[in-house]
Amino acid sequence: MSILSYLIPISLFLGGFGLVAFLWALKERQYDDPKGDAERILSGKYDDRPKR
């Protein structure tokens, strides 16, 4: 049972860290326009082939 005294605070810390990282990503607008990115890669203008 003593291992739980270590694992519970560690898991709470990691969960809080993940929540803060997610909120930061929302604040920095990382998730804006995902549909536009998906359509951009399918358009004919997208070309990532190496230049010869």
Contacts in CASP RR format, 6 or more apart in sequence:
PFRMAT RR
TARGET T0000
AUTHOR 0000-0000-0000
METHOD contacts of the structure
MODEL  1
MSILSYLIPISLFLGGFGLVAFLWALKERQYDDPKGDAERILSGKYDDRP
KR
25 31 0 8 1.000
40 46 0 8 1.000
END
